[in-house]
Amino acid sequence: MDRDSIRRAFTDTVPWIRMSGLSVDVFEQRHVKLSVPVEGLHLNHVGLVYAGTSFMLMEVSGAALFVSAYGIERFVPINKAMTIRYVKPAATDIACELTIGEEEALAKLRPIEERGKGEWVLDMAVTDTHGTVVATSTCTYYIIPLPGR
């Protein structure tokens, strides 16, 4: 599967994510940036970014980072647990940019390879268009073999 197909998989697989307008702005080896426009769908009853939008953005961004680091030939990530801290209200588009170094990526994958599955923990943040951190999270993905393998 080529990188454009993988990129589309993040935006087209889950209907709500497809409707969300989520954009994969950067998808490079071990580096991703995803964003969501707040117009219409993502503002709450007081004109601020809906909390669930930040959750979705971080969860999908972490999965995208996993795929950008390891591909999808052997393992897939599934959200097992996620803690979120809403730091500051956002009223603009939001983004989540993540990078993982080669050594850290290898170290995080080693125990998963040894067991054939396992946890992959990632800290991340969402920023508004001014670069202000508006939410942070720690997401624990459960990494399993690609179904059918």
Residue pairs with C-beta under 8 A, 6 or more apart in sequence:
1 9
1 72
3 27
6 27
6 67
6 72
7 24
7 27
10 17
10 22
10 24
10 34
10 60
10 63
10 64
10 67
11 17
11 18
11 22
11 23
11 24
12 18
16 56
17 56
17 60
19 41
20 36
20 41
20 42
20 53
20 56
21 36
21 37
21 39
21 41
21 42
22 34
22 35
22 36
22 56
22 57
22 60
23 34
23 35
23 36
23 37
24 32
24 33
24 34
24 64
25 33
25 34
25 35
25 95
26 32
26 33
26 97
27 64
27 68
28 68
29 68
29 69
30 65
30 68
30 69
30 99
30 100
30 101
30 102
30 105
31 65
31 68
31 97
31 98
31 99
31 100
32 61
32 64
32 65
32 68
32 97
32 98
32 99
33 61
33 95
33 96
33 97
33 98
34 57
34 60
34 61
34 64
34 95
34 96
35 57
35 93
35 94
35 95
35 96
36 42
36 53
36 56
36 57
36 93
36 94
36 95
37 93
38 49
38 53
38 90
38 91
38 92
38 93
38 94
42 49
42 50
42 53
43 49
43 50
43 91
44 50
44 51
47 91
48 89
48 90
48 91
49 89
49 90
49 91
49 92
49 94
49 134
51 84
51 86
53 94
54 84
54 86
54 90
54 94
54 126
54 134
54 135
55 82
55 84
55 137
57 94
57 95
57 96
57 126
58 82
58 84
58 96
58 124
58 125
58 126
58 135
58 137
58 139
59 79
59 82
59 139
61 96
61 97
61 98
61 124
62 77
62 98
62 122
62 124
62 139
62 141
63 77
63 79
63 141
64 98
65 98
65 99
65 100
65 122
66 75
66 77
66 120
66 141
66 143
67 77
69 100
69 105
69 109
70 105
70 109
72 146
73 146
74 145
74 146
74 149
75 112
75 117
75 143
75 144
75 145
75 146
76 143
76 144
76 145
76 146
76 147
77 120
77 141
77 142
77 143
78 141
78 142
78 143
78 144
79 139
79 140
79 141
79 142
80 119
80 140
80 141
80 142
81 139
81 140
82 137
82 138
82 139
82 140
83 137
83 138
84 135
84 136
84 137
85 135
85 136
85 137
86 134
86 135
87 133
87 134
87 135
87 136
88 132
88 133
88 134
89 134
90 126
90 128
90 132
90 134
90 135
91 128
92 128
92 129
92 130
93 128
93 129
94 126
94 127
94 128
94 129
94 134
95 126
95 127
95 129
96 124
96 125
96 126
96 127
97 127
98 122
98 124
100 108
108 120
108 121
109 120
111 118
112 118
112 119
112 120
112 143
116 145
117 142
117 143
117 144
117 145
118 142
118 143
119 140
119 141
119 142
119 143
120 140
120 141
120 142
120 143
121 138
121 139
121 140
121 141
122 138
122 139
122 141
123 136
123 137
123 138
124 136
124 137
124 139
125 133
125 135
125 136
125 137
126 133
126 134
126 135
126 136
127 133
127 134
128 134
